[in-house]
Amino acid sequence: MNNHFIDPFLKILPGIDLHGETGDTAVFIIKDFINMNLKLKKDKIYFIHGRNGHVLKDTLHNILKKDKRVEEFYVYGQNDGITIVKLKNSASNK
């Protein structure tokens, strides 16, 4: 029996699961995923980093803090193993 609830909000956003990655490999995956979604003109994406260990979450958040293409990000209130990212689009770049 599958007890996992799929949030309809997340179903409409592009997302990627970082489970099983090291902090070093996650860096490339994170940056590539942001690049791809900017090219596709997506304004929100999400990353699944999990709740344990915080290596992936810390790596992700450190990258997002420094990336000028990221408008904001936050840990998803319904699941603290997910971070939602709002990307800057051409209309919001100043």
Backbone as numpy.savetxt, mean C-alpha at the origin, in Angstrom:
# Nx Ny Nz CAx CAy CAz Cx Cy Cz
-13.79 -24.25 6.19 -14.63 -23.06 6.19 -13.75 -21.82 6.19
-14.03 -20.91 5.29 -13.25 -19.69 5.16 -13.92 -18.58 5.98
-13.23 -18.13 7.03 -13.76 -17.09 7.91 -13.29 -15.69 7.52
-12.57 -15.58 6.40 -12.04 -14.28 5.99 -13.14 -13.46 5.34
-13.30 -12.24 5.84 -14.27 -11.30 5.29 -13.54 -10.44 4.26
-14.06 -10.37 3.06 -13.49 -9.52 2.03 -14.24 -8.20 2.03
-13.56 -7.16 2.44 -14.17 -5.84 2.52 -14.44 -5.32 1.11
-15.67 -4.94 0.82 -15.99 -4.44 -0.52 -15.18 -3.20 -0.91
-14.77 -2.39 0.06 -13.94 -1.22 -0.21 -12.62 -1.64 -0.85
-12.02 -2.70 -0.32 -10.73 -3.15 -0.85 -10.86 -3.81 -2.21
-12.03 -4.34 -2.51 -12.23 -5.00 -3.80 -12.13 -4.02 -4.97
-12.39 -2.74 -4.73 -12.35 -1.77 -5.81 -10.99 -1.08 -5.95
-10.10 -1.31 -4.99 -8.77 -0.70 -5.04 -7.72 -1.70 -5.50
-6.72 -1.22 -6.26 -5.59 -2.09 -6.57 -4.78 -2.35 -5.30
-4.38 -3.57 -5.09 -3.61 -3.90 -3.90 -2.59 -4.97 -4.18
-1.63 -5.08 -3.29 -0.59 -6.09 -3.41 -0.26 -6.63 -2.02
0.01 -7.92 -1.97 0.33 -8.61 -0.71 1.84 -8.75 -0.60
2.40 -8.23 0.47 3.85 -8.28 0.69 4.28 -9.46 1.56
3.33 -10.27 1.98 3.68 -11.43 2.82 4.75 -12.29 2.13
5.70 -12.76 2.91 6.74 -13.63 2.39 7.94 -12.89 1.82
7.85 -11.58 1.73 8.96 -10.78 1.20 9.86 -10.33 2.35
11.11 -10.10 2.03 12.01 -9.48 3.00 11.88 -7.97 2.86
12.41 -7.24 3.80 12.38 -5.79 3.69 13.07 -5.30 2.44
14.19 -5.94 2.07 14.95 -5.52 0.89 14.19 -5.75 -0.41
13.57 -6.91 -0.55 12.81 -7.17 -1.78 11.52 -6.37 -1.81
10.96 -6.09 -0.65 9.72 -5.32 -0.59 9.93 -3.91 -1.14
11.12 -3.35 -0.96 11.40 -1.99 -1.45 11.12 -1.90 -2.95
11.63 -2.86 -3.71 11.45 -2.84 -5.16 9.98 -3.06 -5.54
9.33 -3.97 -4.84 7.92 -4.26 -5.13 7.05 -3.05 -4.84
7.29 -2.38 -3.73 6.51 -1.19 -3.34 6.66 -0.09 -4.38
7.91 0.22 -4.74 8.15 1.30 -5.70 7.58 0.97 -7.07
7.72 -0.27 -7.51 7.16 -0.68 -8.80 5.64 -0.60 -8.80
5.02 -1.00 -7.69 3.56 -0.97 -7.60 3.04 0.47 -7.63
3.74 1.37 -6.96 3.37 2.78 -7.01 3.51 3.31 -8.43
4.64 3.03 -9.07 4.87 3.49 -10.45 3.77 3.01 -11.38
3.47 1.73 -11.31 2.46 1.14 -12.19 1.10 1.82 -12.00
0.72 2.04 -10.76 -0.60 2.63 -10.50 -0.66 4.11 -10.84
0.45 4.81 -10.76 0.47 6.20 -11.22 0.28 6.24 -12.74
0.93 5.33 -13.44 0.76 5.26 -14.91 -0.68 4.93 -15.27
-1.33 4.13 -14.44 -2.73 3.77 -14.67 -3.71 4.83 -14.14
-3.14 5.92 -13.59 -3.92 7.04 -13.05 -4.84 6.64 -11.89
-4.37 5.71 -11.08 -5.10 5.31 -9.87 -4.75 6.30 -8.77
-5.73 6.62 -7.94 -5.45 7.58 -6.87 -5.34 6.93 -5.50
-5.84 5.71 -5.34 -5.71 4.99 -4.07 -5.31 3.55 -4.34
-4.40 3.07 -3.50 -3.95 1.68 -3.58 -3.80 1.17 -2.15
-3.58 -0.14 -2.02 -3.31 -0.65 -0.68 -2.23 -1.72 -0.72
-1.58 -1.86 0.42 -0.55 -2.86 0.63 -0.95 -3.72 1.82
-0.86 -5.03 1.67 -1.04 -5.95 2.79 0.34 -6.28 3.31
0.60 -5.92 4.55 1.91 -6.15 5.15 1.84 -7.06 6.36
0.67 -7.34 6.83 0.53 -8.21 8.00 0.65 -7.44 9.29
0.37 -8.15 10.37 0.35 -7.54 11.70 1.56 -7.92 12.55
2.25 -8.97 12.19 3.33 -9.48 13.03 4.69 -9.02 12.53
5.59 -8.77 13.45 6.97 -8.47 13.11 7.23 -7.02 12.74
6.35 -6.40 12.04 6.44 -4.99 11.64 7.57 -4.66 10.67
8.33 -5.64 10.21 9.41 -5.36 9.26 8.83 -4.81 7.97
7.83 -5.48 7.42 7.24 -5.03 6.16 6.49 -3.71 6.34
5.77 -3.60 7.43 5.03 -2.35 7.69 5.99 -1.18 7.85
7.05 -1.37 8.62 8.02 -0.30 8.83 8.72 0.08 7.53
9.10 -0.93 6.75 9.74 -0.67 5.45 8.80 0.13 4.56
7.56 -0.32 4.46 6.56 0.36 3.64 6.37 1.80 4.09
6.14 2.01 5.36 5.86 3.35 5.86 7.06 4.29 5.70
8.26 3.76 5.84 9.46 4.59 5.62 9.55 5.04 4.17
9.24 4.15 3.25 9.25 4.51 1.82 8.17 5.54 1.54
6.97 5.31 2.05 5.84 6.20 1.78 6.08 7.61 2.33
6.72 7.70 3.50 7.01 9.01 4.11 7.90 9.85 3.22
8.83 9.22 2.50 9.82 9.93 1.69 9.39 10.14 0.24
8.35 9.44 -0.19 7.95 9.47 -1.59 7.06 10.69 -1.85
7.52 11.61 -2.67 6.78 12.84 -2.96 5.51 12.59 -3.77
5.37 11.39 -4.33 4.18 11.06 -5.11 3.03 10.58 -4.22
3.31 10.41 -2.94 2.31 9.95 -1.98 1.73 11.16 -1.25
0.43 11.30 -1.37 -0.25 12.41 -0.69 -0.44 12.10 0.79
-0.92 10.90 1.08 -1.10 10.47 2.46 -1.22 8.95 2.50
-1.05 8.40 3.69 -1.26 6.98 3.90 -1.69 6.74 5.33
-2.38 5.64 5.53 -2.87 5.32 6.88 -3.11 3.83 6.98
-3.00 3.33 8.19 -3.34 1.93 8.45 -4.85 1.82 8.42
-5.31 0.84 7.68 -6.75 0.65 7.46 -7.42 0.29 8.79
-8.47 1.01 9.13 -9.15 0.83 10.41 -9.78 -0.54 10.60
-10.18 -1.19 9.53 -10.82 -2.50 9.64 -9.82 -3.64 9.76
-8.54 -3.37 9.42 -7.52 -4.41 9.45 -6.16 -3.73 9.55
-5.52 -3.82 10.70 -4.25 -3.11 10.88 -3.07 -3.78 10.18
-3.33 -4.79 9.40 -2.30 -5.41 8.57 -2.30 -4.87 7.15
-3.07 -3.79 6.93 -3.21 -3.19 5.60 -2.97 -1.69 5.71
-2.23 -1.15 4.75 -2.04 0.29 4.67 -2.65 0.80 3.36
-3.48 1.83 3.47 -4.11 2.49 2.33 -3.24 3.69 1.96
-3.01 3.87 0.67 -2.14 4.95 0.19 -2.91 5.80 -0.81
-2.90 7.11 -0.58 -3.48 8.04 -1.55 -2.33 8.65 -2.33
-2.37 8.43 -3.65 -1.32 8.94 -4.53 -1.70 10.31 -5.06
-0.68 11.12 -5.33 -0.92 12.41 -5.96 -1.12 12.18 -7.45
-2.13 12.82 -8.00 -2.30 12.77 -9.45 -1.88 14.10 -10.03
-1.89 14.22 -11.35 -1.39 15.44 -11.99 -2.18 16.67 -11.59
-3.46 16.51 -11.31 -4.28 17.65 -10.91 -3.92 18.16 -9.52
-3.43 17.26 -8.64 -3.12 17.68 -7.27 -1.67 18.08 -7.08
-0.81 17.83 -8.08 0.61 18.25 -7.98 0.70 19.76 -8.11
1.47 20.37 -7.22 1.58 21.83 -7.24 2.99 22.24 -7.52
